[in-house]
Amino acid sequence: MMNISRSSVNMAFVLATLNPLPNAAWGAQSLCLIEPYARIALHSPITAPISAIMVDRGSNVRKAQVLVTLDSSAEQAALEIAKYRAVMEGAIKSAEARLTHAKERLKRAEQMRQQNYVSAQERDDAEAEAQIAAADLIEAKDNRELAKLEAQRLKAEVDRRIIRSPINGVVTERLQSPGELAQVGDAAGAILKLAQTDPVRVEVVLPAAMHGKTKVGDRITIKPEAPFTGSYRAVVKVVDRVIDSASGTFGIRLEIPNPKGNVLAGVKCTAEL
């Protein structure tokens, strides 16, 4: 099967090979290709077993929809522990009680010192005990804040194991199954492949002589090749600013709104300029 490239050079050769037009026809009708707006391969951000895949080839997906979940049992357990530590009151209550007691003892020691009932050393010991109790209370509060931060970190780790759709589109390939090990950094290890089909793009190759006759914002009628019927109005979004010297052509890119998915991507077409 021929691999159709997006470049103007390859597109020119492909279109000319598949359905050549005489030079006189350039400008009135030009060959084109309807393509998805974007093709995306979804990979795992971590190495972990796949727990579930919620979609299959041909499934419509919405942006932010959960498509794949990876095993997160260990991270979920650690998260629950951290969340519990983040709301624990025991250590703080205990430290507060010790601090209250130490302050009362210091107050009595200062009064008794003024009456020479206790030595200066005993008074200093009471003050040191109060300072230690205050430090213990600060440490207990710091530990609770650290537990909150740890819970946030673990929540992020759990979320990394939930793979969501970055686009509105359709699943074109499902390459792995639950139970398989998703590998991070494996270029060939995509789990799913998606295509964004609203809008669709139309790639058109034109001769260099037509450069300057089409501008961004122009509307052009696009007709898909048989057996498909109908016509669509497309808007020019990109006009190449460099001519390909090998083919003497340049490319333009158009977009067709496709909210209902009526326009099929991967179809050859003609652009009526």
TIKOLGU-185972 format. One record per residue: residue number from 1; residue in three letters; chain; y, z, x of N, C-alpha, C in turn. Coordinates in steps of 0.001 Angstrom, whole numbers, plus 524288, in hexadecimal, padded with zeros to 5 digits. Example, Ala and Ser with C-alpha at 12.3 -4.5 7.8 and 13.67 -1.06 7.14 Angstrom:
2
 pos code unit   npy   npz   npx  capy  capz  capx   cpy   cpz   cpx
   1  ALA    A 7E9C6 81E78 83386 7EE6C 81E78 8300C 7F31C 81E78 83390
   2  SER    A 7F736 81BA8 83232 7FBDC 81BE4 83566 8001E 81EBE 83264
***
This chain:
273
 pos code unit   npy   npz   npx  capy  capz  capx   cpy   cpz   cpx
   1  MET    A 7FB5C 80000 8034F 80000 80000 80000 804D9 80000 80375
   2  MET    A 808B3 7FCCE 80203 80D6C 7FC59 8052D 810D4 80130 804A4
   3  ASN    A 812C2 80319 808F9 8161C 807AC 808FF 81BC1 805EB 808BD
   4  ILE    A 81E69 806FD 8045F 823BD 8052D 803AA 82785 80920 805E7
   5  SER    A 82A96 80783 809AF 82E5A 80AF3 80C40 83383 80AC5 80963
   6  ARG    A 836B7 80EBA 80A4B 83BDB 80EF2 807DE 83FEE 80BDD 80B02
   7  SER    A 83ECC 80A6F 80FC8 842BE 807E8 81308 843EB 80272 81108
   8  SER    A 848AA 800AE 81204 84A3B 7FB81 81034 846F3 7F73E 812A8
   9  VAL    A 8459F 7F7CB 817B2 84291 7F3C7 81A59 83D42 7F33E 817C4
  10  ASN    A 83A5A 7F78E 8175F 8352F 7F752 81506 8356D 7F5B5 80F5E
  11  MET    A 8394C 7F7A2 80C85 839C6 7F63C 80709 83A99 7F063 8067B
  12  ALA    A 83DCC 7EE19 809E4 83EC6 7E879 80994 839CD 7E56A 80A6C
  13  PHE    A 836D2 7E6CA 80E7F 831F0 7E404 80F84 82E07 7E4C7 80B17
  14  VAL    A 82DB3 7E993 80906 829FB 7EAA5 804D1 82B49 7E77B 7FFFD
  15  LEU    A 8303C 7E7A6 7FE67 831C1 7E4DE 7F9A9 83122 7DF00 7FA4F
  16  ALA    A 8326D 7DD10 7FEDA 831D6 7D773 7FFC2 82C20 7D5DF 7FFBC
  17  THR    A 828B1 7D945 801AF 82320 7D813 801D8 820AC 7D860 7FC6E
  18  LEU    A 8222F 7DC67 7F974 81FC5 7DD22 7F45B 8218E 7D903 7F062
  19  ASN    A 8266F 7D78D 7F08B 8286C 7D3FD 7EC97 82D3D 7D13F 7EEB9
  20  PRO    A 82C8C 7CD70 7F220 8310D 7CB0A 7F4B3 83479 7C801 7F0E7
  21  LEU    A 83993 7C853 7F1C8 83D4A 7C53C 7EEC6 83FEC 7C15B 7F266
  22  PRO    A 84130 7BCA2 7F081 8441F 7B8F3 7F3C9 84989 7BB10 7F4EB
  23  ASN    A 84BD7 7B92B 7F92D 850FB 7BB15 7FAB5 85500 7BA7C 7F668
  24  ALA    A 8547E 7B661 7F350 8584A 7B56D 7EF27 8581B 7B995 7EAF8
  25  ALA    A 8539C 7BC32 7EA8E 85308 7C020 7E674 85561 7C553 7E7FB
  26  TRP    A 85647 7C619 7ED26 8589D 7CB05 7EED9 85DEA 7CB9B 7EC2D
  27  GLY    A 85EF6 7D01F 7EA10 86405 7D119 7E7A8 863A0 7D0FD 7E1CA
  28  ALA    A 860E1 7CD38 7DF88 8602B 7CD1D 7D9E5 85BFD 7D114 7D85F
  29  GLN    A 8579E 7D0DA 7DB1F 85363 7D495 7DA5A 85162 7D648 7DFAA
  30  SER    A 850EA 7DB4F 7E059 84EE8 7DD52 7E54D 84A5D 7E0EE 7E432
  31  LEU    A 84665 7E08D 7E781 841DF 7E3EA 7E6E9 8434C 7E98E 7E839
  32  CYS    A 840AF 7ED26 7E5A1 841D2 7F2A5 7E685 83CE8 7F5DA 7E58E
  33  LEU    A 83D4F 7FAD1 7E67E 838EB 7FE64 7E5D2 83AE6 8037A 7E377
  34  ILE    A 8386C 80522 7DF34 839C6 80A14 7DCB0 8368F 80E62 7DF3F
  35  GLU    A 8393C 81277 7E110 836A1 816B3 7E3D6 83850 81BFB 7E1A8
  36  PRO    A 83533 82012 7E28D 836FA 82550 7E117 83BF0 826C2 7E412
  37  TYR    A 83EFF 82A23 7E1BD 843B7 82BF4 7E45E 8425A 82EE4 7E95D
  38  ALA    A 83DFD 831B9 7E93C 83C42 834AB 7EDD9 83666 8356C 7ED8F
  39  ARG    A 833E6 8357E 7F211 82E62 836D3 7F28F 82E06 83BAD 7F5F8
  40  ILE    A 82B4A 83F96 7F41D 82B21 844A2 7F6D5 82580 84658 7F787
  41  ALA    A 82426 847E7 7FC4F 81F0F 84A36 7FD6E 81FCB 85019 7FDE4
  42  LEU    A 81D06 8530F 7FAA3 81D7A 858BF 7FAAC 8198B 85B1D 7FE74
  43  HIS    A 81B7D 85E00 8024B 81840 860A9 8061A 818D1 86689 80565
  44  SER    A 8151D 86962 80771 81560 86F11 8073E 818E1 87114 80BA4
  45  PRO    A 81C32 874FF 80A84 81F6A 87748 80EAE 81C5F 87B04 81229
  46  ILE    A 8179E 87C6C 8108A 81463 8800F 8138B 80EB3 87E3B 8135B
  47  THR    A 80B98 88060 816D8 805F9 87F57 816B3 80361 88383 8134F
  48  ALA    A 8012A 881D7 80EE9 7FECF 8857F 80B3A 7FB3C 88281 80785
  49  PRO    A 7F749 88522 80554 7F3E9 88291 8017D 7F6F8 8813E 7FC86
  50  ILE    A 7F599 87CE1 7FA20 7F804 87B4F 7F530 7F557 87E34 7F0BC
  51  SER    A 7F85E 88102 7EDA2 7F636 883DF 7E92E 7F5D0 8807A 7E455
  52  ALA    A 7F9F7 87D6F 7E34D 7F9FA 87A38 7DE8F 7FDB6 875AD 7DF33
  53  ILE    A 7FC66 8714F 7DCB4 7FFD4 86CC9 7DC4D 8006C 86B9D 7D67A
  54  MET    A 8052C 86BEB 7D48C 8061A 86BAA 7CEEF 806AA 86627 7CCCB
  55  VAL    A 806CA 8622F 7D01D 807B7 85CD5 7CE53 803AB 85933 7D0C0
  56  ASP    A 80391 85470 7CEB9 80006 85075 7D0CB 802F5 84B52 7D113
  57  ARG    A 80076 84760 7D315 802ED 8423C 7D370 80498 8406C 7CE04
  58  GLY    A 8096F 83E9D 7CDA5 80B85 83CD6 7C8AA 80E79 840F9 7C5A2
  59  SER    A 80E54 845DA 7C76D 8111A 84A08 7C49F 816FA 84984 7C560
  60  ASN    A 819D8 84A27 7C11B 81F87 84A7B 7C177 82103 84FF1 7C335
  61  VAL    A 824C4 85059 7C6AD 82670 8556F 7C8AF 82C53 855EB 7C830
  62  ARG    A 82E12 85ACD 7C7AF 833A5 85BF9 7C774 83547 85EF3 7CC5C
  63  LYS    A 83A25 85E72 7CDC1 83C28 86127 7D25C 83B6B 86704 7D1C0
  64  ALA    A 83986 86991 7D5E0 83879 86F34 7D62C 83369 870BC 7D36E
  65  GLN    A 8308D 86CFC 7D139 82B82 86E39 7CEC6 82790 86FC8 7D2F0
  66  VAL    A 8246F 873D7 7D1DA 82063 87582 7D584 81BFB 8718A 7D57A
  67  LEU    A 81ACA 86F68 7DA13 816B2 86B74 7DA8A 811D5 86D93 7DD43
  68  VAL    A 812AB 870D2 7E13E 80E5A 872C3 7E474 80F4D 87881 7E5AB
  69  THR    A 80B23 87B9E 7E57D 80B81 88103 7E760 80783 881C3 7EBBB
  70  LEU    A 80924 8847E 7EFCB 805C5 885C9 7F42E 80425 88B85 7F3C0
  71  ASP    A 7FFEE 88CD8 7F65E 7FE03 8923B 7F628 80221 895F8 7F856
  72  SER    A 8036E 899FC 7F551 8075E 89DD1 7F6F6 805A8 8A35F 7F5B4
  73  SER    A 8008C 8A44C 7F576 7FE99 8A96C 7F3E4 80058 8ADBA 7F7A7
  74  ALA    A 80004 8ACCF 7FCBF 8018F 8B0C9 80093 8076C 8B1D4 80051
  75  GLU    A 80A79 8ADA5 7FFF1 81022 8AE3E 7FFB5 811CB 8B0ED 7FAA2
  76  GLN    A 80F12 8AFB6 7F658 8105E 8B223 7F159 80F48 8B7FE 7F179
  77  ALA    A 80AEF 8B98D 7F3F2 809AF 8BF20 7F46B 80DC5 8C1F0 7F7BF
  78  ALA    A 80F44 8BF8E 7FC19 81349 8C1EC 7FF70 8187C 8C249 7FC8C
  79  LEU    A 819A4 8BE6E 7F95B 81E7F 8BE80 7F650 81E93 8C30F 7F27F
  80  GLU    A 81A3D 8C3FF 7EFE4 81A02 8C856 7EC2D 81AD1 8CD91 7EEEB
  81  ILE    A 8189A 8CE28 7F399 8195F 8D2FF 7F694 81F1C 8D3A9 7F806
  82  ALA    A 82184 8CF7A 7F9E1 82701 8CFC0 7FB71 82A85 8D0DA 7F6C5
  83  LYS    A 82952 8CE91 7F24F 82C6D 8CF8F 7ED97 82C00 8D54A 7EBF6
  84  TYR    A 8275D 8D785 7EC7D 826B4 8DD0A 7EB1C 829C0 8E089 7EEDB
  85  ARG    A 82969 8DF40 7F3F0 82C54 8E266 7F7C4 83234 8E205 7F6DD
  86  ALA    A 833E8 8DDA3 7F4CB 83988 8DCD8 7F3FA 83BB5 8E046 7EFA7
  87  VAL    A 83855 8E273 7EC5D 83A3D 8E5BA 7E812 8384E 8EB63 7E895
  88  MET    A 83597 8EC97 7ECC9 833A7 8F1EA 7ED88 83835 8F5B3 7EE48
  89  GLU    A 837FF 8FA36 7EBAF 83C2B 8FE1F 7EBF3 83A87 90304 7EEEC
  90  GLY    A 8356A 90398 7EFF0 8337C 90874 7F22C 835FE 909E0 7F757
  91  ALA    A 8362C 90633 7FB05 8384B 9075F 80030 83E0F 908C0 7FFE1
  92  ILE    A 840ED 90613 7FC7F 8468A 90725 7FC07 84775 90C73 7F975
  93  LYS    A 84482 90D93 7F54A 8451E 9129E 7F2AC 843D3 9171E 7F669
  94  SER    A 83FB4 9167E 7F972 83E34 91A8A 7FD31 84271 91B55 80145
  95  ALA    A 84498 91707 80348 848BD 9176B 8073C 84DA5 919E0 804F1
  96  GLU    A 84EDB 9189C 8000C 85373 91AF2 7FD85 852C5 920DC 7FCE7
  97  ALA    A 84DF6 92276 7FB75 84CF5 92812 7FAE0 84D74 92AE0 8001B
  98  ARG    A 84B5B 928AA 8043B 84BC3 92B14 80967 85175 92B72 80B25
  99  LEU    A 8547E 92763 809FC 859FC 9276B 80B7E 85CFE 92B9E 8087D
 100  THR    A 85BEC 92C27 8037E 85E8A 93033 8005B 85D4A 935AC 8027B
 101  HIS    A 8584F 9367D 8039C 856B2 93B91 805C6 85942 93C8B 80B0B
 102  ALA    A 85970 9388F 80E63 85BB5 93937 81398 86186 93A61 81339
 103  LYS    A 86445 937F7 80F8B 869DF 938F3 80EE9 86AD5 93E8C 80D0C
 104  GLU    A 8678B 9405E 80984 86825 945BF 807A7 86719 949A2 80C15
 105  ARG    A 86329 94891 80F35 861E6 94BFF 81395 86658 94C0F 81789
 106  LEU    A 868A4 9476C 81890 86D05 9471E 81C2E 871AC 94A35 81A17
 107  LYS    A 8729D 949C0 814F4 87705 94C93 8129E 8765C 95278 81345
 108  ARG    A 87191 9547B 81243 8708B 95A15 812EA 87102 95BB6 818A4
 109  ALA    A 86F12 95848 81C2A 86F52 9598C 821BF 874EF 959F2 82393
 110  GLU    A 8785E 9568F 821A1 87DDA 956BE 82332 8806C 95BB9 82134
 111  GLN    A 87F22 95D2E 81C5F 88157 9620C 81A43 87F7A 966D2 81D67
 112  MET    A 87A69 966F0 81E9E 87842 96B5F 8218D 87A35 96B5B 82728
 113  ARG    A 87B36 966D4 82951 87D4F 96693 82EA1 882C1 968E0 82ED6
 114  GLN    A 885DD 967ED 82AB6 88B1D 96A0B 82A94 88B06 97003 82A78
 115  GLN    A 886BD 97232 8284E 88630 977E1 82818 882C4 979FC 82C89
 116  ASN    A 88176 9767F 8302D 87E4D 977E9 834C3 878DF 979EC 83356
 117  TYR    A 876C7 977EF 82EDA 87188 97975 82D59 86D67 975F9 82FEA
 118  VAL    A 86EF9 9712F 8318B 86B62 96DA2 8343C 86E0B 96BB3 83928
 119  SER    A 86AE5 969E4 83CAD 86D04 967E2 8419D 86F1C 9625D 840DE
 120  ALA    A 8723C 960A8 844BB 87441 95B48 844A5 86FC9 95759 844F5
 121  GLN    A 86BAA 958A8 847AD 8671D 95531 84829 86496 95441 842D8
 122  GLU    A 8641F 95877 83FCC 861BB 957E3 83AA6 86519 95477 83713
 123  ARG    A 86A32 9553C 8378F 86DC0 951F1 83475 86D51 94C3E 83616
 124  ASP    A 86D03 94B37 83B48 86C76 945D6 83D3B 86747 94371 83B8B
 125  ASP    A 8632C 94698 83B76 85E0F 9449F 839B8 85E42 942EB 83402
 126  ALA    A 8610E 945E0 830D1 86197 9447C 82B48 8649F 93F64 82AA1
 127  GLU    A 868A4 93EBE 82DE4 86BAC 939E9 82D9D 8685D 9353F 82F49
 128  ALA    A 86540 935EE 8336C 861DD 931B9 8353C 85DD8 9304B 8310C
 129  GLU    A 85BCD 93444 82E6A 857FC 9333A 82A45 85A77 93014 825DB
 130  ALA    A 85F53 9313B 8248A 8620E 92E4C 82076 862F9 928A3 82225
 131  GLN    A 86449 927C4 8270B 86528 9227F 828FF 86013 91F53 828EE
 132  ILE    A 85BBE 921D4 82A61 856A9 91F30 82A52 85521 91DC7 824BA
 133  ALA    A 85621 9215F 82108 854E0 9204D 81B8B 8581C 91BB6 8197E
 134  ALA    A 85D0B 91B6D 81B18 86064 9170E 81972 85E5D 911E6 81BA8
 135  ALA    A 85CAB 91218 82098 85A89 90D60 82305 85576 90BB5 82052
 136  ASP    A 85244 90F8D 81EC8 84D66 90E4A 81C0A 84E7F 90BA0 816CE
 137  LEU    A 85293 90D57 8142A 853F3 90ADE 80F2B 855B4 90533 81008
 138  ILE    A 858CD 9044B 81417 85A7B 8FEF8 81557 855C9 8FB8B 81699
 139  GLU    A 85216 8FDB8 8199C 84D65 8FABB 81B00 84A2D 8F95C 8162B
 140  ALA    A 849AD 8FD19 8127C 846B8 8FC11 80DB7 8493D 8F7AA 80A8F
 141  LYS    A 84E75 8F7B5 80A3E 85137 8F390 80767 850B7 8EE59 80A3E
 142  ASP    A 85107 8EE77 80F79 85064 8E9A7 81288 84AF5 8E753 811B6
 143  ASN    A 84702 8EAAF 81198 841A9 8E8C7 810D5 84106 8E630 80B7E
 144  ARG    A 843A5 8E855 8078A 8434D 8E5E0 80262 845FE 8E08D 8025C
 145  GLU    A 84A70 8E028 8050C 84D1B 8DB1A 80561 849CF 8D728 80865
 146  LEU    A 8473E 8D900 80C93 843C7 8D583 80F85 83F43 8D3A6 80C20
 147  ALA    A 83D49 8D718 808C8 83915 8D58F 80539 83AF0 8D15B 80172
 148  LYS    A 83FD3 8D1C2 7FFAC 841FD 8CDB8 7FC3B 84252 8C879 7FF08
 149  LEU    A 84423 8C8A1 803F2 8447E 8C3CD 80704 83F16 8C17F 8080A
 150  GLU    A 83B53 8C4E6 8091C 83604 8C30E 809FC 833C7 8C099 80504
 151  ALA    A 83514 8C2D7 80090 83356 8C093 7FB9C 835AE 8BB27 7FAD0
 152  GLN    A 83AA5 8BA7F 7FC49 83D23 8B562 7FBD7 83A7B 8B16B 7FF77
 153  ARG    A 83938 8B327 8043F 836A6 8AF93 807EB 8314A 8ADF0 805E1
 154  LEU    A 82E52 8B1B9 803E8 8291C 8B07F 801ED 8296A 8AD1B 7FCFF
 155  LYS    A 82D75 8ADF3 7F9CF 82E36 8AA9C 7F537 82F1C 8A4F8 7F6F2
 156  ALA    A 8322B 8A446 7FB23 83310 89F0C 7FD33 82DFA 89CAA 7FF38
 157  GLU    A 82AA7 89FDF 801AC 825A2 89DF1 80396 82223 89C3B 7FF10
 158  VAL    A 8222E 89F3E 7FAD4 81F19 89DBB 7F63E 8213A 898A9 7F3E8
 159  ASP    A 82671 89835 7F3AC 828D8 8937C 7F177 827A1 88EA7 7F4B7
 160  ARG    A 826F6 88F4A 7F9D6 825A2 88AD4 7FD2E 82049 8889A 7FBCD
 161  ARG    A 81D22 88BB2 7F945 817E5 88A07 7F7BD 817CE 887A3 7F249
 162  ILE    A 81C66 886C9 7F023 81CEE 8840F 7EB24 81FF9 87F0A 7EC34
 163  ILE    A 81D72 87A95 7EBA2 81FE3 8758D 7ECD9 821CF 8731D 7E7C5
 164  ARG    A 826D8 87213 7E78F 82955 86FFD 7E2DA 82B03 86A55 7E3AD
 165  SER    A 82BBE 867A0 7DF6E 82D6F 8622D 7DFBC 8333C 861F2 7E12F
 166  PRO    A 834A9 85ECF 7E509 83A30 85E4B 7E667 83D11 85A4A 7E308
 167  ILE    A 83A30 85785 7DFAF 83C7F 85341 7DCA4 83A3C 85317 7D724
 168  ASN    A 83CD4 8501C 7D3C5 83A7C 84E57 7CEE6 837AB 84934 7D020
 169  GLY    A 832C2 848DE 7CECB 82FF8 84412 7D013 82A60 84427 7CE31
 170  VAL    A 82703 8419C 7D135 82182 8411B 7CFC7 81E35 841D4 7D4A8
 171  VAL    A 81982 843FC 7D3F2 815D7 844A2 7D844 81317 83F66 7D91F
 172  THR    A 81379 83D5A 7DDD7 810EF 83860 7DF0C 80BAC 83916 7E1C2
 173  GLU    A 80B08 83D6F 7E493 80603 83E77 7E72E 80516 84454 7E773
 174  ARG    A 80027 845E3 7E6C4 7FE7A 84B45 7E7BB 7FA7B 84B02 7EC1B
 175  LEU    A 7FBD4 84D50 7F08E 7F8CF 84C7E 7F54D 7F56D 85128 7F6D8
 176  GLN    A 7F65A 855B5 7F47C 7F32F 85A4E 7F5AB 7F1AE 85D12 7F0A7
 177  SER    A 7EE1C 860CF 7F115 7EC1B 86399 7EC8B 7EC1B 86971 7ED99
 178  PRO    A 7EBE4 86CAC 7E974 7EB85 87254 7EA34 7E6CC 873C7 7ED8A
 179  GLY    A 7E794 8778F 7F0FC 7E379 87927 7F494 7E411 876D3 7F9F8
 180  GLU    A 7E6CF 87263 7FA5E 7E7C5 8700E 7FF82 7EC20 8730A 80247
 181  LEU    A 7EC43 8726F 8076E 7F025 87524 80A99 7F4D4 87198 80B66
 182  ALA    A 7F949 8732D 80960 7FE1A 87048 80A47 7FFFF 8716C 80FCD
 183  GLN    A 8010E 86D48 812BC 8028E 86DD7 81833 8084F 86CAB 818E6
 184  VAL    A 80B20 87044 81B49 8109B 86F5A 81C71 81107 86BF5 82149
 185  GLY    A 814D7 8686B 82142 815B9 86513 825C9 8120D 86075 82626
 186  ASP    A 80E8A 85FD3 82258 80AE9 85B6A 82263 80D80 856E2 81F88
 187  ALA    A 80F3B 852F2 82275 81219 84E97 8201C 80EDA 84BC0 81C09
 188  ALA    A 809BA 84BAB 81CC3 80661 848E8 81911 80442 84C7C 814D3
 189  GLY    A 805D1 85174 814EB 8037C 85542 81167 806A9 85667 80C90
 190  ALA    A 808E7 85265 80A1F 80BD1 8533F 8054D 80824 85509 800FB
 191  ILE    A 80A16 8586A 7FDA3 80705 85A39 7F92A 807C5 85688 7F48E
 192  LEU    A 80CA8 85523 7F390 80DFD 85199 7EF4B 81205 84DAA 7F12D
 193  LYS    A 81228 8492C 7EE99 81655 8456C 7EF75 818FB 84467 7EA36
 194  LEU    A 81E34 8447B 7EA5E 82156 843DB 7E5A4 824D9 83F17 7E620
 195  ALA    A 82667 83D16 7E19C 82A3E 838E1 7E17F 82E5A 83A34 7DD6E
 196  GLN    A 83344 839AA 7DEF3 8378A 83A68 7DB45 838BA 83529 7D8BC
 197  THR    A 83828 834DA 7D3A1 8389A 82FDB 7D0DD 83D55 82F92 7CD42
 198  ASP    A 840C3 83351 7CD97 845A6 8330B 7CA91 84A23 834D3 7CDFE
 199  PRO    A 84D6C 83124 7CFC0 84D1A 82B88 7CEC0 84921 828EE 7D25E
 200  VAL    A 84843 823D6 7D17D 8453B 820C0 7D532 84902 81D81 7D879
 201  ARG    A 8472B 81C20 7DD20 84A55 818E5 7E0A1 84863 81347 7E090
 202  VAL    A 84BF5 80FC6 7E15B 84A9C 80A3A 7E1CA 84CA8 80849 7E702
 203  GLU    A 84918 80659 7EA3C 84A96 8043E 7EF55 84ADE 7FE4E 7EEEB
 204  VAL    A 84F59 7FC1A 7F058 85036 7F675 7F015 851C7 7F48A 7F579
 205  VAL    A 84FA5 7F017 7F707 85109 7EDA8 7FC04 85402 7E8A1 7FAE5
 206  LEU    A 8589D 7E818 7FD55 85C00 7E396 7FC61 85D3B 7E0D6 80186
 207  PRO    A 85E67 7DBC5 8013B 85FE9 7D8F0 80603 8653C 7DAB6 807EE
 208  ALA    A 86621 7DA22 80CF8 86B02 7DBEF 80F54 86FC3 7D963 80CCE
 209  ALA    A 86F28 7D488 80AD6 8738D 7D1BB 8087E 875AC 7D47D 803AA
 210  MET    A 8727E 7D7DB 80150 8743E 7DA88 7FC96 876D3 7DFC7 7FDB7
 211  HIS    A 87733 7E13A 802AA 87997 7E644 803ED 87F54 7E643 80250
 212  GLY    A 880EF 7EA56 7FFAC 88646 7EAB1 7FDC5 886D5 7E913 7F81C
 213  LYS    A 882D6 7E680 7F5EB 88310 7E4D4 7F079 880DB 7E8E8 7ECBE
 214  THR    A 87E4D 7ECDE 7EEE9 87C3D 7F12A 7EBC8 87E56 7F640 7EE01
 215  LYS    A 8802D 7F996 7EA90 8827F 7FE88 7EC5F 88037 80313 7E94C
 216  VAL    A 880E0 807C0 7EB7E 87EF6 80C7D 7E8F8 88188 80D0E 7E39C
 217  GLY    A 87E6E 80E28 7DFB3 88062 80EBA 7DA5A 87F4E 80A07 7D6F2
 218  ASP    A 87E08 8058E 7D954 87CB7 800E6 7D63C 877CA 801E8 7D30A
 219  ARG    A 8776A 7FF51 7CE88 872C2 7FFB3 7CB3C 86FCB 7FA8D 7CB63
 220  ILE    A 86AB6 7FAF7 7CC26 86762 7F659 7CCC7 862B0 7F6F0 7C92A
 221  THR    A 86112 7F2A2 7C6C3 85C84 7F2A1 7C357 8578D 7F21A 7C695
 222  ILE    A 853DC 7F588 7C592 84EDF 7F58F 7C858 84A86 7F453 7C469
 223  LYS    A 8471C 7F098 7C5D0 842AF 7EF3A 7C274 83D9F 7EFF8 7C580
 224  PRO    A 83A21 7F360 7C3A3 83522 7F40D 7C652 831BD 7EF37 7C5AB
 225  GLU    A 82E46 7EE53 7C982 82AC1 7E9D6 7C947 8267D 7EAAE 7C53D
 226  ALA    A 82450 7E65A 7C359 81FF5 7E683 7BFA6 81B71 7E995 7C21C
 227  PRO    A 8187C 7EC6E 7BF03 81858 7EC5C 7B942 81C4E 7EFE8 7B6B2
 228  PHE    A 81FE4 7F22A 7B9AB 823B6 7F5B6 7B765 82845 7F295 7B531
 229  THR    A 82A94 7F490 7B104 82ECC 7F1C8 7AE69 833A3 7F535 7AE22
 230  GLY    A 837C7 7F2F5 7AC14 83CA4 7F5CF 7AB71 8405D 7F4E8 7AFF4
 231  SER    A 844EA 7F72B 7AF7E 848D8 7F6E2 7B3A3 84BF1 7FBF3 7B3AF
 232  TYR    A 84E2E 7FD1D 7B831 85100 80208 7B8E0 85616 80104 7BBC3
 233  ARG    A 859FC 80428 7BA6D 85EF1 803D2 7BD2C 85EF7 807DD 7C18F
 234  ALA    A 85FA9 805FE 7C647 85F9E 80966 7CADB 8650A 8097F 7CD50
 235  VAL    A 86652 80DE3 7CFBD 86B66 80E98 7D248 86AA8 80E70 7D82F
 236  VAL    A 86DDF 80B6F 7DAD4 86D9A 80B1B 7E087 86F8A 81042 7E2DD
 237  LYS    A 86C52 812B1 7E61E 86DAF 8179C 7E89E 86EA6 8170B 7EE7B
 238  VAL    A 86BF9 81357 7F0ED 86C7B 812A7 7F69A 86CAE 80CD8 7F7CE
 239  VAL    A 87042 80B58 7FB30 87070 8060B 7FD59 87047 80691 80344
 240  ASP    A 86C40 8045D 805B6 86BC5 804CD 80B65 87092 80289 80E0E
 241  ARG    A 8724C 80523 8121A 876D9 80355 8151A 87547 800B1 81A2D
 242  VAL    A 8702A 7FFFD 81AE7 86E30 7FD57 81F92 86A77 7F8FE 81DD1
 243  ILE    A 86B39 7F458 81FD8 867CF 7EFE7 81EB9 86327 7F018 82269
 244  ASP    A 85E75 7EF28 82053 859D4 7EEE9 823A3 859A1 7E988 8263A
 245  SER    A 85A0F 7E977 82B67 85A6B 7E47F 82E3A 85551 7E172 82E05
 246  ALA    A 850E5 7E41F 82DC7 84BD6 7E16A 82DCE 84AFF 7DE37 828DF
 247  SER    A 84C92 7E053 82462 84B99 7DD9D 81F69 85081 7DB3E 81D11
 248  GLY    A 8551F 7DC94 81F36 859F9 7DA9C 81D02 85AF7 7DCB0 81793
 249  THR    A 8595E 7E190 8169A 859EE 7E3E1 81170 85C4A 7E951 811D7
 250  PHE    A 85DCD 7EB64 80D58 85F73 7F0DA 80CF4 85D4B 7F305 807D9
 251  GLY    A 85D4A 7F7FE 80769 85B06 7FA67 802C6 85F0A 7FD22 7FF70
 252  ILE    A 85DEA 7FD71 7FA67 860F4 800B1 7F6E1 85D23 80427 7F3E4
 253  ARG    A 85EF3 808A1 7F258 85BB0 80C4C 7EF5F 85E5D 80D67 7EA2A
 254  LEU    A 85B4F 80D1D 7E5FD 85D47 80E22 7E0C7 85A42 812A2 7DE5D
 255  GLU    A 85C61 814C5 7DA33 859AC 818EF 7D75D 8599A 817B6 7D190
 256  ILE    A 85524 81909 7CF19 85484 81867 7C974 8533F 81DC5 7C72B
 257  PRO    A 85655 81FB4 7C36D 854E1 8249F 7C0DE 84F89 8240A 7BE40
 258  ASN    A 84C60 82817 7BEAA 8470D 827B4 7BC91 84545 82CF5 7BA50
 259  PRO    A 84852 82F38 7B6AC 8470A 83472 7B4B5 841E1 834B4 7B1C1
 260  LYS    A 8404C 83063 7AF39 83B6B 83063 7AC35 836D1 82E19 7AF3A
 261  GLY    A 837CD 82C63 7B40F 83398 82A38 7B73A 831C2 824E1 7B584
 262  ASN    A 83521 821F4 7B2CE 83399 81CC3 7B0F0 83367 818BA 7B54D
 263  VAL    A 83689 81990 7B966 836AB 815E6 7BDC9 8327F 8177E 7C1BA
 264  LEU    A 82ECC 81408 7C2B0 82A93 81535 7C64C 82C39 81412 7CBE6
 265  ALA    A 82B32 817C0 7CF5E 82C48 816F2 7D4E6 827AF 8141D 7D77C
 266  GLY    A 828CC 8117F 7DBD9 824D3 80E90 7DEA5 82421 80910 7DCA1
 267  VAL    A 827C0 8073D 7D966 82765 80212 7D6E3 82B52 7FE66 7D974
 268  LYS    A 82980 7F990 7DA95 82D21 7F588 7DC7C 83098 7F3C2 7D7FF
 269  CYS    A 83531 7F1CF 7D960 838E5 7F052 7D554 83C72 7EC01 7D760
 270  THR    A 83FDA 7EA2A 7D3EC 843F4 7E686 7D573 8492B 7E8C3 7D3CF
 271  ALA    A 84D10 7E80C 7D722 85258 7E9D8 7D60D 855B0 7E51D 7D4D0
 272  GLU    A 8581D 7E51D 7D045 85B73 7E0BD 7CEA4 8610E 7E1FA 7D023
 273  LEU    A 862CA 7DF83 7D43E 867FD 7E0A8 7D659 86C13 7DD33 7D3C0
***
